[in-house]
C-alpha cells in the first residue's frame, strides 16, 4: 500500500490513520509489515507511533520514546500535533469530534490559501441525500423548509475566543485569528458549520460571498476564506456561517412528536 503525503507540517496525515493502521494490523497477523518513507524518520514513524498508541493505549510521547529504542524517529511538529489530536480523540479518528472538525476546517482553508481553489472532495454529505437520521437537531431553511445540516455538522466555538490552536501548523494561511471585536459573549446570532455538498456552487478564486439555500436560493448565510466573526466576538478561519434568523431548528423531540402526529392523522383517515 502506498500513501502519498509530503513531509511538511501542514500535511494532513490524520485522515490516513485508519487506513494505514488497519493495514498494519492485518499485515502483522500474517508475515509482518515494513513501514517506510524516504528517510524513515517522520511520515512512516508517525504511522508506527499512531499504531503503538492505538494498540498499547500509549500517549504520543510514550509511543515515540518506545519507537526510538529501536529506530530513529523524528516526526515533524505538524505530525506530532496530529498525534496529539489522535490521543485526545481516544486513539481513533473521530470525525464527529469538535477537535477533528476544527482541524479539518483549517486544513481546507490552508489548501485554499495555496491555490485559491475550493476542494470539493472534502465536503460533508448533504443531509438531504443522507438516509440516516441525525441523532441531534436539524437545521432547515426558514423560507422553504429544506434541510441544510445536521447538528453534528455544526462547528462549536467559544464566545469571545479566537480559534488559534492550529496556527503553528498552518502557517501563512490567509486570515488573521485575532479578537478585534469583543462582541457580546452572551449572544450568538450565527453559527459556524462544516462545508457541505450543497455549497459546491462556490466558485474558485472567490474569497467571500453568500450562502444560498439550494432549493429556493434564499440567503441563509455567508462564507469567507479569511474568516468571520460571530456576534459573540469569536472568529473562525475560514468561516462558513449560517445566520440563526434565517434557519429553523428542529429538535429530536420535535421530530418524534411530528412523526407521532403523522401516524395519528393516518389512522384517522
C-alpha atoms as one frame of an Amber mdcrd trajectory, in Angstrom:
protein
   0.000   0.000   0.000   1.236   3.474  -0.883   0.151   6.736   0.754   1.049
   9.971  -0.985   1.978  12.543   1.635   4.671  15.196   1.933   6.879  15.536
   4.976   5.548  19.007   5.776   3.992  20.407   8.937   0.774  21.312   7.100
   0.305  17.845   5.579  -2.894  16.091   6.670  -1.664  12.684   7.788  -4.509
  12.198  10.267  -7.033  11.218   7.588  -4.791   8.291   6.583  -4.510   6.870
  10.098  -7.470   4.465   9.958  -6.460   3.064   6.571  -2.794   2.624   7.464
  -3.296   1.298  10.982  -5.787  -1.302   9.786  -3.317  -2.324   7.071  -0.507
  -2.690   9.614  -2.755  -4.686  11.927  -3.792  -7.061   9.144  -0.198  -7.468
   7.964   1.098  -8.307  11.428  -1.395 -11.153  11.624   0.265 -12.714   8.580
   4.007 -12.243   8.000   4.744  -8.688   9.046   4.766  -5.155   7.698   7.534
  -2.820   6.539   6.597   0.807   7.138   8.913   3.218   5.378   9.197   6.623
   3.703  12.150   8.475   2.140  14.166   8.799   5.339  12.102   6.546   7.592
  12.014   9.122  10.364   8.907  11.285  10.025   5.970  10.031   7.926   6.396
   6.293   8.446   7.489   6.857  12.033   4.302   8.830  12.695   2.195   5.924
  11.436   4.029   3.426  13.624   3.665   5.752  16.609  -0.065   6.026  15.966
  -0.267   2.244  15.757   1.515   1.823  19.082  -0.785   4.404  20.614  -3.890
   2.577  19.435  -2.736  -0.932  20.284  -0.938  -0.238  23.567  -3.001   2.800
  24.665   0.186   4.832  24.976   0.433   8.592  24.907   2.164  10.150  21.933
   5.296  10.833  23.994   5.371   7.274  25.338   4.931   5.743  21.873   7.655
   7.980  20.427  10.034   7.011  23.216   9.238   3.334  22.650   9.942   3.566
  18.920  13.194   5.427  19.498  14.533   2.407  21.359  14.845   0.581  18.041
  14.686   3.226  15.304  15.437   6.834  14.546  12.137   8.681  14.746  11.764
  12.418  14.271   8.205  13.317  13.223   7.851  16.942  12.150   5.945  19.287
  14.530   2.778  19.106  12.434   2.680  15.313  12.658   3.315  15.477  16.401
   0.328  17.809  16.685  -1.845  15.335  14.789  -0.687  12.509  17.040  -1.731
  14.674  19.980  -5.176  15.093  18.389  -5.323  11.323  17.883  -4.635  10.825
  21.586  -7.257  13.407  22.581  -9.815  11.561  20.424  -9.118   8.348  22.390
  -6.871   6.748  19.769  -9.301   6.960  16.869 -10.104   9.440  14.124 -13.474
  10.598  15.401 -14.950  12.703  12.595 -17.757  13.895  14.852 -15.288  15.277
  17.400 -15.048  19.091  17.696 -11.265  18.668  17.666 -11.331  16.900  14.312
 -13.830  19.315  12.771 -11.677  22.321  13.654  -8.584  20.581  12.265 -10.347
  19.607   9.052 -11.678  23.123   8.545  -8.186  24.575   8.965  -6.799  22.014
   6.525  -9.393  23.026   3.924  -8.613  26.700   4.495  -4.902  26.084   4.082
  -5.479  24.272   0.788  -7.454  27.260  -0.462  -4.633  29.561   0.617  -2.192
  27.665  -1.594  -4.146  27.622  -4.869  -7.344  29.670  -4.295  -9.442  26.643
  -5.260 -12.382  25.119  -3.398 -11.523  21.456  -2.797 -14.982  19.951  -3.236
 -13.901  16.380  -2.471 -13.587  17.409   1.171 -17.226  18.497   1.531 -19.507
  16.842   4.047 -22.529  14.910   2.778 -25.697  16.858   2.046 -28.277  15.971
   4.750 -30.954  15.954   2.058 -29.291  12.954   0.376 -28.349  11.026   3.523
 -30.665   8.186   4.539 -29.514   8.054   8.168 -31.307  10.397  10.539 -29.404
  12.766  12.782 -29.118  11.962  16.472 -29.423  15.671  17.265 -31.158  18.746
  15.941 -31.578  19.520  12.252 -31.447  22.953  10.654 -33.828  23.971   7.867
 -34.187  26.936   5.545 -36.747  29.220   7.160 -38.301  30.055   3.791 -38.750
  26.666   2.069 -38.010  24.259   4.994 -35.295  22.425   3.047 -32.923  20.662
   5.451 -29.483  22.306   5.410 -27.431  20.485   8.012 -27.354  18.139  10.979
 -26.286  19.125  14.481 -23.062  17.142  14.087 -22.079  19.399  11.172 -22.053
  22.479  13.402 -18.604  23.695  14.499 -18.695  24.772  18.122 -16.936  27.960
  19.144 -16.186  29.563  22.482 -17.744  33.040  22.845 -15.139  35.789  22.688
 -12.238  33.470  21.844 -10.300  33.004  18.625  -9.712  29.615  17.029  -5.905
  29.663  17.075  -4.945  26.119  18.094  -3.536  25.182  14.677  -1.804  28.475
  13.836   1.694  26.982  14.161   0.798  24.058  11.917  -0.896  26.009   9.134
   1.477  28.948   8.688   0.965  31.647   6.040  -2.740  30.885   5.843  -4.951
  33.772   4.765  -6.946  35.391   7.536  -5.782  36.561  10.942  -7.194  34.868
  14.009  -7.391  37.771  16.419 -10.113  39.230  18.570 -10.585  42.722  17.169
 -14.188  42.873  18.345 -15.007  41.761  21.914 -18.678  41.284  20.988 -21.392
  40.122  23.346 -20.349  36.821  24.998 -23.975  36.132  25.937 -25.346  36.193
  22.415 -24.576  34.273  19.215 -26.622  35.349  16.212 -24.889  32.925  13.867
 -23.260  29.511  13.828 -20.209  28.156  12.072 -20.649  24.945  10.093 -18.616
  22.473   8.099 -18.639  22.988   4.319 -21.406  20.785   2.916 -22.097  19.398
  -0.565 -24.903  21.852  -1.304 -22.288  24.617  -1.054 -20.447  23.281  -4.131
 -21.686  26.205  -6.235 -18.999  28.349  -4.591 -16.534  29.388  -7.270 -12.753
  29.102  -7.252 -10.788  32.308  -6.679 -13.777  33.885  -4.874 -12.717  34.631
  -1.308 -16.111  35.570   0.159 -19.787  35.590  -0.678 -23.293  34.466   0.154
 -24.505  31.010   1.080 -27.831  30.352  -0.639 -30.416  27.674   0.042 -30.003
  25.074  -2.734 -33.783  24.820  -3.152 -35.222  28.343  -3.002 -32.000  30.386
  -3.339 -32.770  32.402  -0.215 -29.709  33.734   1.564 -29.013  31.646   4.668
 -25.501  32.809   5.493 -22.093  33.652   4.106 -18.575  32.308   3.630 -15.216
  33.988   3.970 -11.897  32.216   3.481 -10.225  34.943   5.568 -12.527  34.184
   8.474 -15.502  35.866  10.059 -16.686  36.972  13.491 -19.719  35.809  15.382
 -21.664  38.429  17.336 -20.062  36.965  20.487 -16.610  38.095  19.315 -15.286
  34.667  18.341 -13.543  34.359  14.983 -13.219  31.210  12.880 -10.881  30.900
   9.877 -12.101  30.002   7.318 -15.767  30.698   8.031 -18.896  29.023   6.685
 -21.528  30.836   8.665 -25.317  30.485   8.858 -27.497  33.215  10.363 -29.783
  31.896  13.110 -32.551  34.268  11.961 -32.635  32.536   8.567 -32.946  28.914
   9.720 -35.407  26.859  11.736 -34.037  24.459  14.348 -35.890  21.161  14.667
 -35.009  19.223  17.796 -35.151  15.452  18.200 -38.236  15.817  20.416 -39.964
  17.867  17.727 -39.203  15.207  15.123 -40.590  12.420  17.313 -43.702  14.477
  18.054 -44.213  15.208  14.363 -43.931  11.509  13.440 -46.487  10.573  16.096
 -48.881  13.215  14.802 -48.463  11.937  11.251 -49.240   8.374  12.353 -52.282
   9.617  14.265 -53.551  11.503  11.213 -53.170   8.438   9.016 -55.207   6.326
  11.443 -57.961   8.915  11.456 -58.083   8.848   7.653
